[in-house]
């Protein structure tokens, strides 16, 4: 294989991976912004307080990163401004490698979000992936003078078009919802079923009896054993959903949510909840008051704050508290609507696409 053939393989591997990873995140830039906020929180505590000031800019930064990632991958593949592209890729992979190493070594952010919610990697797997990319990009960087200097006109137009299209897709996903939902609460998921193990979980109990270490299938009832640890033999059986909860002053209400038809308005942060479509939401709730559905407002807030919002808009709706992380996982809009039928996610709506009452009733 000649040198140019070797360079082409490197460009194909690196560029293809960047495009693939970027497109997954373009599909859900809000999810990338949530991940950036986690990093800013960690860095503000561990490195410097000024990182906290970046949190309000997490979404535009996320859009820039994911669009830039796609554009650089395409530019590398089609040969547009390769020297500058390799420089930019080198800087970006150094940044990503630092993030994944920090996550893995200090166990701070347990999911880097490298491939969004589509492919989950452990922190160390993410770091090793970035190390491999760093090596590949290092070859391209070292031999950047040998890369083609000029690109055909169609390639330049394609690069510009890909940048504009990626930006448009990211903005559309923000103003609506992700095109493809890879999360645990996607349409069609039966939440109560996914909260249970898929099969009985099997453990091995590591015990010490005197100086001997023994491995047992059941916890021993005999005296003389000292517990060391227990390991799960079939982790694939773990529940796909382990964090769902909804409650009010009377206690847990999750089980009740899984009965019958529910229209649930979700807000992950009341202080940041958009108000531009609340009139349409109020009209929707008024239209559904006598329908065979239960209306619920589920927010990451105190019960007093939730009740105050319900009273302010005159909604005849049940107010429930929830965890902010869970709400963000369920819904990439603030607020947004989730339709449940006996615990199954039937549909989701961004507040920008608030449906008519008839549209919702046709789902049941």
N, C-alpha and C positions, 0 to 999 in steps of 0.2 A: 504494500500500500504506500502510495506517495504521500508527501507532506500535506498537500491540499485535500486529499481524500481523508486523511486523519483529522484535519481541521473541520471538514464538513461533518464528520461523525460527532465531533465535540459540539459543534454548533447545533446539530439536530438534537442531541441529548439535552444540552443546557437550555436551548431555546424552547424545545418542546415542553420541558418540565416547567419553565417559567410561565409559558402560555397556559398550560393546564392548571397550575396552581393559581394563577391570576384570575382566570375565568371563573373558577369555583368561588373565589372571593368577590369578584365583580357581581356575581349572583346574589351576594349577601354582604354588602359593605357595612351595614349596621352591625353585623356580627364581628367584623374586623375591628370596628370602632370600640365595641365592648371589650374586645381583647386588649386593645391599646390602653383603654382606661385601667384595666387590671395591671398592666405593666407600669403605667404612670403612678398608680397607687404604691406599688412595690418600690419603684425607684425613688419616689418622694420620701419614703421611710428609710430606705437603705443607702441611698447615694446623695441626693440633694433635694431640698424641699421644693425647688422651682418646678420639678416635674409635675407637681400637682396643678400648676397653672396651665398645663397643656391639656388637661381633661376636657375643657369646653371645646377644644379644637380637634377632638378625637375623630369625629366623623369626616370633616374635610381632609384630615391627614390620612384617614383610611382610604378615602376615595383616591387621593393622589397616589398612595402606595400601590393599590390594586390595579389602577389604570396604568401606572408606570410599569408595573411588573408585566402586564400583558404586552404593552407596546415594546418594551425592551426585548422580550422573547421573540416577537414577530420580526423586529429589526435584525436580530441575530440570525434568524432563519432565512430571511430573504436578502440579507447582505447590505443593509442600509447603515451608513456611517459606522462601520464596524469598530474602528478604533475608539470612538466616543462611547459606543454601546458597550464594549468590553470594559472600559473604565467604569461606566455606570453600574454594570453588573457586578464588578469587583467590589465596589463600595456597598452595593445593596447586600451582597452575600456576606460581607464582613459584618454589616449591621445585623442581619438575621442570625449569623453564627453566634454573635455576642448574646443576642436575646435567648436563643435556645440553650446555650451553655449556662447562662445565668439561671434559666428555668430549671435545668436539669441538676446543676451542681448545688444550688441553694433550695431546690424544691419549692419555688415560689409560685410560679404559674404552671400548673400541671398539664396544660394543653396550650401549645403555642398558637394553634389555629392556622398552621401552615397550609393545610388543605381544607380550611373551613370546618364544617361539620360532616363533610363527605367522607374523609378518611382520618380516623383518629390515630395519632401517634403518641407514644410515650415521650416525655421530655428528652430522654437519652436517644431514642430513635430519631427524633427531630434533629438533634444535634449531629448525630452521625450522618444523616441525610445532608445536612448543610456542609459538613466536612468534605463529603464526596463532591458536592457541587463546588466547594471552594478549590479543591484540587483541579477539577476540570476547567474552571474559569481561570485558574492560575496558569494553566498551559496556554489558553487563548491570550491571556494578558502578556505572558512572556514573549509569545511569538506574534504579537499584534501587528508588528511591522510587516509581517508576511501575509496578512489578511488582504483580501481584495480592497482596493482603494475606492472604486466607484461602483455605484449601483445603477441599474437601468431606471428610466423615468417611471415605469410602472411600479417598481418597488418603492420609490419614494412616495408615490400617491397612495400605495397600499398601506404604508406605515402611517401616513397622516389619517387615512380613513379608519384604520384599526384603532388609533388613539381616540378619534372622535366617537366611534361606535362603542368602544369600551366605556367611555365617559357617559354616553347616553344611556347605556344599559345600567350602569351603576346608579345614575340619578333616578331612572325608572324604578329600579328595585327599592330605592329609598322611599320614593313617593307612593309606591304600591306595596308589594311584598316580594320576597325572593321568587324567582321564576321556578326554581326547584327547591323543595324543602327537604333538607337532609336530617332535620332534627327529630328528637324523640316524640314530638307532639304534632307530627305532620298529619295531613288529611288522611283518614282511613285508620288511624291508630286507635285501638281500644285501650284507653288509659288504665282502667282497673285491671285488665288482663296483663298489661305490660308492667304493672307494679308487682306482679307475682313472679317467682322463679319459673322458668320454662320447664324445669324438671327438679326432682328432689336434689338438693345440694349435698355433695359427698365430701366429707372432710377426713383428713388424716391427722391424728393427734400425736404430737411428738412429746414423749414423756421420758423422765429419768427414773430408773429404779436402782437406787444405789449409785454406782458409777456407770451403769449401762444405759444407753439411749435406746428406747424402743419406739416403734411406730405402730399405732393401733387404729383400727377402723371405728371404734367407739370409745367414748370417754370412759376410762376405767372406774369401777365402783370399789375396787379393792384398795385397801390402804397401802401405803408404801410408795405410791407414784408421785412424782413431782412434775407439774405441768411445765413444759418448755414453750411450745407454740402449737398452733393448729393451722393447717394449710388447706385451701379449697382445691379439690381435684378437678372440678368441672366449672371453671369460672364462666364458661359460655352460658351457664344456666342462671346467672345473676339477673335480677330484674332489669329490664331496659329503662325503666323509670323508677328512680329511688328517692326523688326529692319532692314529689308533688304533695302539696298540702294547702288547705283552705280552712279558715277558722273565723269565728267571731267571739263575742263575750261568753257565749254559751258552750263553746268548745269546738271540736273538729267537725267540719261540715263537708269533708271531701266525699264521704259515702253518699250523702244526699245529692251532690252534684252529678253523680253517675246514674241517677234515676230520672227517667223521662226526658223531655225536651228542654234544653237549656240554651239561652242566648246570654253569653257572658261577655261583658265589656271589661277589658283588661288595661291596667295602667301600671307601668313599672316605677313611675315617679310622678306623683301628683303635681309637684312644683314645676315639672317640665312637660306636663301633659298639654298637647296641642288643643287649642280652643276653637280653631277655625271651622270645625265641622260638628261642633256640639249641638247646633240647632237641628241638623239632620238626625243626629243620634236621639235627641229628645223627641223628634217627630216619630222616629222608628219605635221608640219605647211606648209612646202614647198609642200608636197603632196596634201594638202587640199586647196591650193591657188585658184585653178580653180573649186573647188567643190561648190555645192549649200549650203554652210555653211558660217557663219560669225565667224571669229576668234577673240577672246577677251582675253586680259591679264588684270586681275582684281587683284589689290594688295593693301595692306594697306601701302601706301607710298604717297609721293608727286607726282604730275604729272610729274615733272622734272625727278625724280628718275625712274618712270615707263618708260618714254620715253627713258631714257638713256639705260635701260636694253633692250628695243625693238631694239634700234639702234645698240647696242653692238652685238647682235646675228642676226641682219638682218631680224627680223621677219616682215612680212607684216600683221600686226595685230593691232586691236584697243586697246588702253590703257585706263583703267578706274580705278578710285580710289574707295576704299571700307574701311569699318571699320574692324579693326583687329579681334574683337570679332566675328563679323558676318562670316568672312572668316574662322576662326578657327572652328566655328560651322558647316559650310558647309563642310569643308574639313579637315581631320586629316592627311594631308600630306602637305609638303612645299617644292616644289609646288605639285599641284594635278590638275586633269582635271575633270570638270563637263560638261556633255552634256545636253543641254536644247532643247526641241522641243515645241515651242509655250508656254514657261513658265513651262513645265513639266520636272522634273528631270528624264532623261532617263537612265543615267549611270554615274558612277564615277570611276576614275582611280587614283591610287597612281603613282607617277613618276617612281617608280620601275617597274610598270606594264604598261608602256606607250603602247597604242595599235597601230596597223597599221591603215592607213587611211581607208582601205576597211572595217575593223571592225567597225569603227565609222560610215561610210556611210550606213552600213547595219542597223543601229539603226533608221534611219529616214524613 
